[in-house]
Amino acid sequence: MDFPVESTDRIAALRLLITVQRWLGLLKWENDDGQDFWSLLKRAYPYILHIPLTFTYIVLMWFEALTSDNLEQAGQVLYMSLTEVALVTKIFSIWYRRQQAAQFIADLEEDVAFRLCNEKEVSFWRKEQRHFHRIFYTYIIGSLFVAFSGYLSVFFQDDYELPFGYYVPFEWRNPQRYFYAWGYNVVAMTLCCLSNVLLDALGCYFMFQIALLYRLMNLRLMALQQAPEVVARPELRNIFQLHTRVRRLTRQCEQLVSPYVLSQVVFSALIICFSGYRLVHMGFQQNPGLFVTTLQFGAVMIVQIFLPCYFGNELTYHANTLTNSVFNTNWLEYSVGTRKLLNCYMEFLKRPVKVRAGVFFQIGLPIFVKTINNAYSFFALLLNLSK
C-alpha cells in the first residue's frame, strides 16, 4: 500500500535556506520570467545587492593585498581575499545555472519517481533531513559567530583597526570616520559570509539528497530478502527505473557542484596556510581578540572543505553498496527470466558512481586529506621564506 506522497516534505532541511538564498540574490525567484515590473526587479535584484557590496568589497580587499608593503601585511589580507575569490566562483556558477538549480530543486521536491512508499521510508527520510539540518545550522551559526567575533574584537585594540582588512579610499583612523569604514566592512562581510556558507549548504544538500536516494534503493532491495518472486519482480523493475533516474540526477548534481568544490579545494590550502602564517606572526599576547578570531576562521575553513568531501564520499559509498544489496535478495528462488534481469542490473552497477570536481579529482575524503597536507606544505614553505 502506497504511503501518501504529501505526508512529508522531501526537502525539509533546505526549505528555509532556499528562502534566505532568494533574499540574498543567489537562487532564482519563483515566477520571475515575466516582463512586468516585479519580474524585472527580481531578475535585477541579485546585481543590485552584490555589485556594491560583495564584488566591490572583494576588489578593495585585493587592492589592499596587492599594494601592501611587505609579505606579513599582505598575508593579513590574503587569507580572506582568497576565500572571497572562491565565493565569486560560487556566485557566478549558481547564477549561470540558476534555471538548472531551480529545476533540480523542483525535481527533488515534486518528481513522483522519488516518492516515499511507506511509513518506514518516511520515518527514515525525516530522520536524515533532521540530521542534515543540525549539521548545517551548526556550521552556519558557527561561521556567523566567527564573523561577529571579528567585528567586536577590534574595539578591544589600542589602535584603530578594521575587522577584515580592505582598501579604504579615505582616512579612517579617527573617531569621526572610523565607523563608516567599520560599518561597510560589517555589512559587506556579513553578506559574503552568509552567501558563502549557504552556497556550501546548497551544494552539500544536493549530494546528500542523492545519497539518500541510493540508500532508499538499498532499503528496498534489502526488503526483498524473503519476498517471493511474484512480489519481487515488479518491485525490482521499479528500483531499476528509479536507479536510472537517480543516475541522471547525479550527473546534473555534478554540473551544479563541480565548479564550487573545485574552487574551494584549489584555494583552501592557501587560505589555511595564510591563516596559520598570520597566527604565528600575530601571537596571542600581542592581539588576543584577532588571534582567537583567526584561529576560529581557520577551523571553519577546515570544516568548509570537509563537508562537501564528506557528502560526496557518502554519495559514492551508498551507490556502490547496491551490488551487495542485490546479492542479498532472494534471487536463488527466482525464475531464469528474473535472474537474467538481475544480471543485467549487476552489469549496470559495474559503472562506478562518481561526482567529480572539474576533470581533476573525485569529490571524497581522500581529496580532503590531500588538501590539508598541501596546506601544511605551503605553510612550512612560507615560514622558511619569511626567515
Phi, psi and chi 1 to 4 in degrees:
 res  aa     phi    psi   chi1   chi2   chi3   chi4
   1 MET       -  127.8  179.1  177.3  177.3      -
   2 ASP   -71.6  140.8  -76.5  -10.1      -      -
   3 PHE   -86.9  140.0 -161.5   82.1      -      -
   4 PRO   -56.5  131.6  -24.0   32.2      -      -
   5 VAL   -61.6  -34.1  175.8      -      -      -
   6 GLU   -76.6    1.7  -63.3   78.1   12.5      -
   7 SER   -72.6  -15.9   61.3      -      -      -
   8 THR  -147.2  152.0 -172.4      -      -      -
   9 ASP   -88.5  113.3 -177.0   -1.1      -      -
  10 ARG   -71.9  -18.7  -80.8 -171.9  -88.4  168.7
  11 ILE  -121.0   41.1   59.4  169.2      -      -
  12 ALA   -57.6  -40.1      -      -      -      -
  13 ALA   -68.5  -20.0      -      -      -      -
  14 LEU  -104.8   -7.7 -164.0   65.1      -      -
  15 ARG   -56.4  -54.3 -177.4   69.0   60.9 -170.8
  16 LEU   -66.5  -37.8  176.5   60.3      -      -
  17 LEU   -65.0  -31.8  -60.9 -176.5      -      -
  18 ILE   -64.0  -44.8  -70.5  173.9      -      -
  19 THR   -61.5  -44.9  -57.8      -      -      -
  20 VAL   -63.5  -40.5  175.0      -      -      -
  21 GLN   -67.8  -30.5  -72.0 -172.0   66.0      -
  22 ARG   -66.4  -41.7  -75.5  171.3  177.0  160.2
  23 TRP   -69.3  -24.4  -79.1  106.1      -      -
  24 LEU   -88.6    5.1  -69.5 -179.6      -      -
  25 GLY    74.4   25.8      -      -      -      -
  26 LEU  -100.7  -47.2  -58.3  174.1      -      -
  27 LEU  -101.0  157.6  -74.4 -178.8      -      -
  28 LYS   -67.8  135.7  179.7  179.8 -178.9  -65.1
  29 TRP   -75.3  153.3  -72.2   89.5      -      -
  30 GLU   -72.2  144.4  -66.2  179.5  -22.6      -
  31 ASN    56.1   46.9  -55.1  -41.2      -      -
  32 ASP  -111.1   21.4   67.8  -13.2      -      -
  33 ASP   -94.8   -3.3  -61.9  -36.9      -      -
  34 GLY   -79.3 -176.4      -      -      -      -
  35 GLN  -112.5    8.1  -63.8  -58.6  -43.7      -
  36 ASP   -76.4  171.8   58.6  -74.9      -      -
  37 PHE   -59.6  -44.7  172.3   77.1      -      -
  38 TRP   -69.1  -35.4  -69.4  109.4      -      -
  39 SER   -66.6  -42.7  -63.1      -      -      -
  40 LEU   -64.3  -38.5  -66.3  173.5      -      -
  41 LEU   -65.4  -40.0 -179.3   60.9      -      -
  42 LYS   -62.3  -38.3  -73.5  178.8 -179.8  178.4
  43 ARG   -73.8  -31.3  -68.6 -159.3  -67.3  -88.2
  44 ALA   -84.6  -19.2      -      -      -      -
  45 TYR   -55.1  -45.0  174.3   73.1      -      -
  46 PRO   -56.7  -39.1  -24.8   34.7      -      -
  47 TYR   -73.9  -38.5  -52.9  103.3      -      -
  48 ILE   -60.6  -36.4  -64.6  171.6      -      -
  49 LEU   -80.9  -45.8 -178.5   64.6      -      -
  50 HIS   -89.0  -26.6  -75.1  -80.8      -      -
  51 ILE   -64.8  -49.5  -71.9  175.7      -      -
  52 PRO   -75.7  -20.4   26.9  -33.6      -      -
  53 LEU  -105.6  -73.9  -67.6  173.3      -      -
  54 THR   -60.3  -57.0  -55.7      -      -      -
  55 PHE   -72.9  -41.4  -60.0  138.1      -      -
  56 THR   -62.5  -42.3  -59.1      -      -      -
  57 TYR   -62.7  -41.8  178.6   61.0      -      -
  58 ILE   -66.2  -40.7  -67.7  170.7      -      -
  59 VAL   -60.6  -41.9  169.2      -      -      -
  60 LEU   -66.5  -35.7  -68.5  174.1      -      -
  61 MET   -64.5  -44.4  -69.9 -178.8   72.2      -
  62 TRP   -69.0  -34.7  -87.8  100.6      -      -
  63 PHE   -63.7  -40.6 -172.4   79.4      -      -
  64 GLU   -63.9  -41.6  175.1   70.0   12.9      -
  65 ALA   -66.7  -41.5      -      -      -      -
  66 LEU   -75.2  -23.3  -65.5  174.3      -      -
  67 THR   -99.9    9.4   56.0      -      -      -
  68 SER   -69.1  151.5  -62.4      -      -      -
  69 ASP   -80.1  -26.2  -63.7  -28.8      -      -
  70 ASN  -146.0  169.9   54.4   64.9      -      -
  71 LEU   -64.8  -37.4 -176.5   60.3      -      -
  72 GLU   -64.7  -43.4 -178.9  178.1  -12.0      -
  73 GLN   -65.9  -40.6 -175.4 -179.8  -10.7      -
  74 ALA   -65.5  -38.9      -      -      -      -
  75 GLY   -62.8  -28.8      -      -      -      -
  76 GLN   -67.2  -23.2  -66.9  177.4   -0.2      -
  77 VAL  -103.8  -32.0 -174.9      -      -      -
  78 LEU   -63.0  -36.1  -88.0  174.3      -      -
  79 TYR   -60.7  -33.1   82.5  104.3      -      -
  80 MET   -86.8  -34.5 -172.6   58.6   68.0      -
  81 SER   -60.7  -40.7  -57.1      -      -      -
  82 LEU   -66.0  -35.9  -69.3  169.0      -      -
  83 THR   -60.6  -41.4  -54.6      -      -      -
  84 GLU   -72.1  -27.4  -55.7  -49.5  -30.6      -
  85 VAL   -63.7  -42.8  171.1      -      -      -
  86 ALA   -60.9  -37.5      -      -      -      -
  87 LEU   -64.0  -42.3  170.4   62.0      -      -
  88 VAL   -59.5  -41.1  170.2      -      -      -
  89 THR   -60.6  -43.2  -55.7      -      -      -
  90 LYS   -63.7  -43.8  -62.9  176.6 -170.9  179.0
  91 ILE   -65.8  -47.8  -69.1  176.5      -      -
  92 PHE   -64.2  -35.3  -78.4  140.1      -      -
  93 SER   -65.2  -45.0  175.6      -      -      -
  94 ILE   -72.3  -31.1 -161.3   66.3      -      -
  95 TRP   -67.8  -41.8  -77.8   -3.1      -      -
  96 TYR   -64.7  -35.2  177.9   71.1      -      -
  97 ARG  -109.9   31.8  -60.1 -171.1 -177.7  -83.7
  98 ARG   -60.4  -41.2   60.4 -163.0  -62.1  -90.8
  99 GLN   -68.8  -40.8 -170.7   65.0   46.5      -
 100 GLN   -65.1  -40.5 -175.1  178.1  -18.0      -
 101 ALA   -65.5  -41.3      -      -      -      -
 102 ALA   -63.3  -41.2      -      -      -      -
 103 GLN   -68.1  -36.5 -174.6   58.9   50.9      -
 104 PHE   -62.4  -45.7 -169.6   90.6      -      -
 105 ILE   -63.9  -41.4  -66.8  170.3      -      -
 106 ALA   -62.9  -39.1      -      -      -      -
 107 ASP   -64.2  -44.3  -72.2  -15.6      -      -
 108 LEU   -60.1  -35.4  -66.7  176.8      -      -
 109 GLU   -84.0  -37.3 -179.8 -178.2    9.4      -
 110 GLU  -118.0  -21.7  -58.5  168.7    2.3      -
 111 ASP   -60.9  124.2 -163.9  -32.9      -      -
 112 VAL   -67.8  -17.1  -64.9      -      -      -
 113 ALA   -64.0  -25.1      -      -      -      -
 114 PHE  -103.5   18.9  -50.7  132.6      -      -
 115 ARG   -67.1  152.6   69.2 -173.7 -174.8  -82.4
 116 LEU   -93.9  132.8  -54.0  175.3      -      -
 117 CYS   -99.3  -15.3  -64.0      -      -      -
 118 ASN  -153.1  173.9   53.7   58.6      -      -
 119 GLU   -66.5  -32.1 -169.1  168.8   -2.8      -
 120 LYS   -64.0  -42.8 -178.1  179.1  178.8 -178.7
 121 GLU   -65.6  -39.6  -69.0 -178.0    0.1      -
 122 VAL   -63.5  -43.4  169.3      -      -      -
 123 SER   -62.6  -43.0  176.7      -      -      -
 124 PHE   -61.5  -44.0  157.6   75.9      -      -
 125 TRP   -64.7  -46.0 -159.8  -91.9      -      -
 126 ARG   -63.4  -39.8  -72.6  175.5  175.9  170.3
 127 LYS   -61.8  -44.5  177.5 -177.0  175.7 -177.3
 128 GLU   -69.3  -35.8  -65.2  -58.4  -38.4      -
 129 GLN   -63.2  -41.0  -66.2  -71.7  -41.5      -
 130 ARG   -64.5  -36.7  -71.7 -166.7  -63.2  -91.5
 131 HIS   -62.7  -46.8  179.2   61.5      -      -
 132 PHE   -63.5  -41.5 -177.0   91.4      -      -
 133 HIS   -56.0  -45.9 -175.5  -83.8      -      -
 134 ARG   -65.8  -42.7  -73.7 -168.1  -65.4  -91.5
 135 ILE   -60.9  -49.4  -69.7  174.4      -      -
 136 PHE   -81.7  -26.8  -96.9   89.1      -      -
 137 TYR   -70.8  -33.3  -86.0   80.3      -      -
 138 THR   -64.7  -43.2  -58.5      -      -      -
 139 TYR   -63.6  -44.6  169.3   58.1      -      -
 140 ILE   -65.3  -46.4  -68.1  168.2      -      -
 141 ILE   -63.9  -41.2  -67.7  170.3      -      -
 142 GLY   -62.5  -40.8      -      -      -      -
 143 SER   -64.9  -43.6  -60.2      -      -      -
 144 LEU   -65.6  -35.3  -70.8  175.1      -      -
 145 PHE   -62.7  -39.7  177.6   78.6      -      -
 146 VAL   -62.6  -43.9  172.2      -      -      -
 147 ALA   -62.4  -47.0      -      -      -      -
 148 PHE   -68.9  -29.6  -77.4  101.6      -      -
 149 SER   -62.9  -40.9  -64.5      -      -      -
 150 GLY   -65.0  -39.3      -      -      -      -
 151 TYR   -61.6  -39.8  -57.4  153.9      -      -
 152 LEU   -87.0  -27.1  -61.8  177.4      -      -
 153 SER   -62.8  -28.2   65.3      -      -      -
 154 VAL   -67.9  -20.9  -66.0      -      -      -
 155 PHE   -75.6   -8.8  -66.0  115.0      -      -
 156 PHE   -99.6    8.2  -61.7   94.4      -      -
 157 GLN   -94.7  154.7  -50.1  -57.0  -39.8      -
 158 ASP   -75.3  -35.3  -64.0  -30.3      -      -
 159 ASP   -99.9  163.8  -60.0  -35.3      -      -
 160 TYR   -75.0  122.2  -72.1  104.3      -      -
 161 GLU  -137.9  152.0  -69.7 -172.2   30.5      -
 162 LEU   -93.6  147.2  -68.0  173.7      -      -
 163 PRO   -57.2  -44.0  -21.9   31.2      -      -
 164 PHE  -135.5  115.9  -57.2   97.2      -      -
 165 GLY   -61.6  139.9      -      -      -      -
 166 TYR  -157.2  162.6   71.7  100.8      -      -
 167 TYR   -74.4  125.5  174.0   75.9      -      -
 168 VAL  -111.5  121.4 -177.1      -      -      -
 169 PRO   -79.7   24.1   27.8  -33.7      -      -
 170 PHE  -151.1  164.5   57.1   83.9      -      -
 171 GLU   -74.1  115.6  177.6   52.3   48.5      -
 172 TRP  -114.2   -4.6   53.5  -87.3      -      -
 173 ARG   -84.0   58.5  -67.9  178.3  175.8   85.8
 174 ASN  -154.8  158.6   57.0   68.7      -      -
 175 PRO   -61.7  -28.9  -20.2   31.0      -      -
 176 GLN   -73.3  -36.9  -68.6   75.7   26.9      -
 177 ARG  -113.3   -7.4  -65.6 -173.5  175.5 -176.6
 178 TYR   -58.7  -42.3  174.7   72.9      -      -
 179 PHE   -73.5  -17.6  -78.3   97.6      -      -
 180 TYR   -67.4  -48.0  -69.0  109.3      -      -
 181 ALA   -66.0  -42.3      -      -      -      -
 182 TRP   -65.0  -41.9 -179.0   86.3      -      -
 183 GLY   -64.0  -44.3      -      -      -      -
 184 TYR   -63.1  -39.7  179.4   77.0      -      -
 185 ASN   -57.6  -45.9 -159.3  170.8      -      -
 186 VAL   -66.1  -47.3  168.5      -      -      -
 187 VAL   -65.5  -48.4  173.3      -      -      -
 188 ALA   -66.7  -42.5      -      -      -      -
 189 MET   -69.0  -36.4  179.8   53.7   73.4      -
 190 THR   -63.2  -41.9  -58.8      -      -      -
 191 LEU   -63.4  -43.6  177.8   60.3      -      -
 192 CYS   -63.0  -44.7  -71.3      -      -      -
 193 CYS   -62.4  -48.1  178.9      -      -      -
 194 LEU   -62.7  -44.2  -85.4  173.2      -      -
 195 SER   -60.4  -42.0  -60.6      -      -      -
 196 ASN   -63.2  -53.0 -149.3  -21.7      -      -
 197 VAL   -71.1  -32.2  -63.5      -      -      -
 198 LEU   -72.8  -34.7  -70.6  176.3      -      -
 199 LEU   -69.3  -34.0  -72.4  173.8      -      -
 200 ASP   -59.0  -47.1  -71.8  -19.4      -      -
 201 ALA   -60.8  -40.0      -      -      -      -
 202 LEU   -64.7  -49.3 -174.6   68.4      -      -
 203 GLY   -63.3  -43.2      -      -      -      -
 204 CYS   -66.1  -36.3  -71.2      -      -      -
 205 TYR   -65.6  -38.5 -173.4   81.2      -      -
 206 PHE   -58.7  -46.6  -71.3  163.9      -      -
 207 MET   -68.0  -39.0  -68.0 -174.0  -75.2      -
 208 PHE   -60.6  -43.7  161.0   79.7      -      -
 209 GLN   -66.7  -38.8 -166.2   85.4  -26.7      -
 210 ILE   -68.7  -39.0  -66.4  175.8      -      -
 211 ALA   -59.9  -38.0      -      -      -      -
 212 LEU   -63.0  -38.6  -86.7 -169.8      -      -
 213 LEU   -66.4  -38.1  -69.3  169.9      -      -
 214 TYR   -66.0  -39.3  -77.0  117.7      -      -
 215 ARG   -64.6  -35.9  -68.3  177.2   66.0 -177.3
 216 LEU   -63.5  -41.0 -167.9   65.4      -      -
 217 MET   -65.3  -37.5  -74.4 -174.2  -79.8      -
 218 ASN   -61.2  -43.0  -85.3  -64.3      -      -
 219 LEU   -61.9  -41.0  -71.3  175.2      -      -
 220 ARG   -69.8  -36.0  -68.7  178.4  179.6  177.8
 221 LEU   -68.6  -41.3  -74.7  167.7      -      -
 222 MET   -63.8  -29.0  -64.5  -63.1  -70.2      -
 223 ALA   -70.5  -11.1      -      -      -      -
 224 LEU   -94.8   12.1  -60.2  178.4      -      -
 225 GLN   -57.4  -41.4  -75.4 -176.7  -14.9      -
 226 GLN  -113.0    9.9  -55.5  -60.7  -33.5      -
 227 ALA   -77.9  137.5      -      -      -      -
 228 PRO   -69.8  161.6   24.7  -33.1      -      -
 229 GLU   -60.6  -34.8 -177.1  176.2    1.1      -
 230 VAL   -63.5  -28.0   66.0      -      -      -
 231 VAL   -88.3  -39.7  173.8      -      -      -
 232 ALA   -72.4  -37.8      -      -      -      -
 233 ARG   -59.7  -52.0 -171.7  177.1  177.9   88.6
 234 PRO   -64.1  -33.5   18.8  -30.2      -      -
 235 GLU   -67.4  -38.2 -176.9   62.3   23.9      -
 236 LEU   -62.9  -41.2  -73.8  170.6      -      -
 237 ARG   -61.8  -41.4  -71.5 -172.5  178.5  -84.4
 238 ASN   -63.0  -40.4  -69.2  -26.5      -      -
 239 ILE   -66.1  -40.5  -67.8  171.5      -      -
 240 PHE   -62.9  -42.8  -58.9  161.2      -      -
 241 GLN   -65.3  -40.8  -68.3  171.0   -0.4      -
 242 LEU   -63.0  -40.9  174.2   60.8      -      -
 243 HIS   -62.5  -42.4 -165.2  163.8      -      -
 244 THR   -59.2  -41.8  -57.4      -      -      -
 245 ARG   -66.9  -39.6 -178.6   71.7 -178.7   88.5
 246 VAL   -70.2  -36.5  174.7      -      -      -
 247 ARG   -61.7  -39.8  -76.1  -67.6  -70.7  -98.3
 248 ARG   -65.5  -39.4 -168.8  179.9  -48.4  121.1
 249 LEU   -65.2  -34.0 -157.7   67.6      -      -
 250 THR   -63.6  -41.2  -54.8      -      -      -
 251 ARG   -65.3  -38.8  -69.2 -168.0  -68.0  -89.2
 252 GLN   -65.3  -40.0  -65.6  170.8    0.8      -
 253 CYS   -60.5  -42.2  174.1      -      -      -
 254 GLU   -60.1  -41.0 -177.2  177.7   75.5      -
 255 GLN   -62.4  -35.4  -68.5  177.3  -18.5      -
 256 LEU   -78.2  -39.9  -69.9  169.1      -      -
 257 VAL   -96.3  -17.6  -55.2      -      -      -
 258 SER   -57.4  -49.3  175.9      -      -      -
 259 PRO   -62.6  -40.3  -20.4   32.3      -      -
 260 TYR   -72.5  -38.2  111.3   75.6      -      -
 261 VAL   -69.3  -38.6  175.8      -      -      -
 262 LEU   -60.4  -47.9  178.4   61.1      -      -
 263 SER   -64.8  -37.5   65.0      -      -      -
 264 GLN   -65.4  -43.2 -166.1   66.9   60.0      -
 265 VAL   -67.8  -42.0  168.4      -      -      -
 266 VAL   -62.5  -42.7  168.2      -      -      -
 267 PHE   -90.8  -19.5  -70.0  110.3      -      -
 268 SER   -62.1  -41.3  -75.1      -      -      -
 269 ALA   -59.7  -42.9      -      -      -      -
 270 LEU   -68.7  -38.6  -67.7  173.6      -      -
 271 ILE   -63.8  -47.1  -65.5  166.6      -      -
 272 ILE   -64.4  -38.8  -63.7  170.0      -      -
 273 CYS   -60.4  -50.9  163.3      -      -      -
 274 PHE   -67.2  -31.0  -80.1  113.9      -      -
 275 SER   -64.6  -44.7  -61.9      -      -      -
 276 GLY   -64.6  -40.2      -      -      -      -
 277 TYR   -62.1  -40.3 -179.3   80.5      -      -
 278 ARG   -65.9  -38.8 -167.5 -175.2 -173.6 -153.6
 279 LEU   -63.6  -41.6  -73.4  171.8      -      -
 280 VAL   -62.4  -43.5  168.9      -      -      -
 281 HIS   -83.5  -18.0  -75.4  -89.6      -      -
 282 MET   -80.7  -53.1 -176.4 -173.7  -56.5      -
 283 GLY    78.8  142.8      -      -      -      -
 284 PHE   -71.2  -43.3  178.2   77.8      -      -
 285 GLN   -68.8  -32.6  -66.8 -178.6  -13.3      -
 286 GLN   -69.7  -40.4  178.7 -176.0   -7.6      -
 287 ASN  -150.5   75.5 -156.9  -29.5      -      -
 288 PRO   -62.7  -37.9   19.8  -30.7      -      -
 289 GLY   -63.4  -52.4      -      -      -      -
 290 LEU   -69.0  -29.6  -72.4  178.0      -      -
 291 PHE   -63.0  -47.5 -177.7   91.2      -      -
 292 VAL   -65.3  -40.6  171.4      -      -      -
 293 THR   -62.2  -44.0  -60.9      -      -      -
 294 THR   -66.4  -38.0  -53.6      -      -      -
 295 LEU   -63.4  -42.8 -175.5   63.2      -      -
 296 GLN   -64.3  -39.4  -68.3  171.6  -25.6      -
 297 PHE   -62.2  -43.2  174.4   80.7      -      -
 298 GLY   -60.5  -40.2      -      -      -      -
 299 ALA   -64.7  -41.9      -      -      -      -
 300 VAL   -63.6  -38.2  168.2      -      -      -
 301 MET   -64.4  -37.8  -75.7  -53.1  -53.5      -
 302 ILE   -65.1  -41.6  -67.4  173.5      -      -
 303 VAL   -65.1  -37.8  173.1      -      -      -
 304 GLN   -62.6  -37.8 -173.5  176.6   40.8      -
 305 ILE   -83.2  -26.1 -171.9   57.6      -      -
 306 PHE   -69.5  -41.0  171.4   77.4      -      -
 307 LEU   -60.6  -51.7  -72.2  172.3      -      -
 308 PRO   -63.7  -33.4   20.2  -32.0      -      -
 309 CYS   -65.7  -39.4  -67.5      -      -      -
 310 TYR   -65.9  -48.0  169.7   76.0      -      -
 311 PHE   -70.9  -32.9  -74.7  108.1      -      -
 312 GLY   -64.7  -38.7      -      -      -      -
 313 ASN   -65.6  -40.4 -163.2   79.7      -      -
 314 GLU   -61.9  -41.7  -73.7  -71.3  -71.5      -
 315 LEU   -60.2  -49.5 -171.8  156.6      -      -
 316 THR   -63.6  -42.9  -58.4      -      -      -
 317 TYR   -61.8  -49.7  172.2   77.4      -      -
 318 HIS   -71.6  -27.6  -69.6  -65.0      -      -
 319 ALA   -68.2  -37.0      -      -      -      -
 320 ASN   -78.2  -17.8  -67.9  -22.8      -      -
 321 THR   -78.4   -5.8   56.9      -      -      -
 322 LEU   -63.0  -30.6  -76.6  168.3      -      -
 323 THR   -60.7  -46.2  -58.2      -      -      -
 324 ASN   -63.5  -36.8  -67.9  -26.7      -      -
 325 SER   -65.6  -35.5  -62.8      -      -      -
 326 VAL   -65.5  -41.1  171.9      -      -      -
 327 PHE   -63.0  -27.5  -87.5  115.8      -      -
 328 ASN   -82.8   -3.0  -72.9  -34.5      -      -
 329 THR   -73.4  172.3   59.7      -      -      -
 330 ASN   -85.9   47.7 -163.5   22.3      -      -
 331 TRP   -69.4  -24.0   61.6  -86.5      -      -
 332 LEU   -64.6  -25.2  -72.6  172.9      -      -
 333 GLU   -92.2   -0.8  -55.2  -63.2  -32.2      -
 334 TYR   -86.2  163.5  -63.8  160.1      -      -
 335 SER   -74.5  169.9   65.3      -      -      -
 336 VAL   -60.5  -40.7  173.9      -      -      -
 337 GLY   -62.2  -42.5      -      -      -      -
 338 THR   -69.6  -37.4  -56.5      -      -      -
 339 ARG   -66.8  -34.1  -83.0 -176.1  -80.9  176.7
 340 LYS   -65.5  -36.9  -73.9 -177.1  177.3  179.3
 341 LEU   -62.7  -42.8 -174.0   65.9      -      -
 342 LEU   -65.6  -36.9  -77.5  172.4      -      -
 343 ASN   -64.5  -39.8 -171.7   55.4      -      -
 344 CYS   -63.2  -39.0  -69.3      -      -      -
 345 TYR   -65.9  -39.2 -175.3   48.8      -      -
 346 MET   -63.9  -38.1  -64.5  -73.8  -77.4      -
 347 GLU   -63.4  -38.9  -70.5  -64.2  -40.4      -
 348 PHE   -62.9  -37.4  178.3   73.3      -      -
 349 LEU   -72.4  -12.7  -69.2  175.7      -      -
 350 LYS   -68.7  -20.1  -73.7 -177.9  178.9  179.6
 351 ARG   -79.5  111.9  -68.5 -177.3  -68.6  172.7
 352 PRO   -66.8  146.5   24.7  -32.8      -      -
 353 VAL   -93.7  120.8  175.7      -      -      -
 354 LYS  -137.8  143.9  -62.9  178.5 -179.6  179.1
 355 VAL  -111.8  116.9  178.9      -      -      -
 356 ARG  -106.9  148.8  -59.8 -175.5   66.1   83.7
 357 ALA   -96.6  106.2      -      -      -      -
 358 GLY    63.6 -138.0      -      -      -      -
 359 VAL  -115.8   20.0  -65.5      -      -      -
 360 PHE   -99.0  -43.3  -59.0   99.9      -      -
 361 PHE  -156.8  159.3   53.8   81.0      -      -
 362 GLN   -84.6  137.9  178.8 -177.4  -20.7      -
 363 ILE   -75.2  115.2  -57.8  174.1      -      -
 364 GLY  -174.2  179.8      -      -      -      -
 365 LEU   -64.8  -32.9  -67.8  177.7      -      -
 366 PRO   -57.4  -36.4  -27.7   36.3      -      -
 367 ILE   -72.2  -27.6 -162.3   63.1      -      -
 368 PHE   -65.0  -46.5  168.0   74.2      -      -
 369 VAL   -61.3  -41.0  175.0      -      -      -
 370 LYS   -65.7  -37.5 -172.0  172.9 -177.3  179.4
 371 THR   -64.6  -42.3  -59.1      -      -      -
 372 ILE   -64.6  -40.6  -61.5  -59.9      -      -
 373 ASN   -62.5  -41.0  -72.0  -23.6      -      -
 374 ASN   -65.0  -39.0  -71.2  -21.1      -      -
 375 ALA   -61.2  -42.0      -      -      -      -
 376 TYR   -66.0  -39.1  177.1   77.9      -      -
 377 SER   -64.1  -44.6  -60.7      -      -      -
 378 PHE   -63.5  -39.3  -67.1  150.8      -      -
 379 PHE   -62.7  -46.2  174.3   66.9      -      -
 380 ALA   -62.7  -40.2      -      -      -      -
 381 LEU   -64.5  -42.0  176.7   62.1      -      -
 382 LEU   -65.5  -39.3 -162.3   59.0      -      -
 383 LEU   -63.1  -40.1  -77.1 -179.1      -      -
 384 ASN   -66.7  -38.1  -71.5  -28.8      -      -
 385 LEU   -68.7  -30.4  -69.6  174.6      -      -
 386 SER   -81.0  -11.7   65.1      -      -      -
 387 LYS   -76.1      -  -69.7  179.7 -179.8  179.4
